[in-house]
Amino acid sequence: MSESETQELSLALDEAMKHKLLLLAQEQGVPAQRLMQQAVTRYLAWLDGLSVADRAAALAWQDYQQTGLHLSEAEADVWLAELEAGNASEPPPCHS
């Protein structure tokens, strides 16, 4: 994609991530924007290579890392047993 075909997009970073990005860019001798573009390009290529199930798992893991919300194995087993028995059952609420 040529530079004339690109559009600017802003990205909010916390101070620690911003500091690390700027240090790495300086070490590499490249602008921070280029380093971010390379990182996004690699991440999108990785995500594209995942199967639908793998992508869902990766997104679920990312959500857990951000929120801490989860079900215990015992809670999931009870819910799955209900479904296996033929009972329509909503999953239990997630908690931290």
Buried (B, 14 or more C-beta within 10 A) or exposed (E): EEEEEEEEEEEEEEEEEEEEBEEEBEEEEEEBEEBBEEEEEEEEEEEEEEEEEEEEEEEEEEEEEEEEEBBEEEBEEEBEEBEEEEEEBEEEEEEE
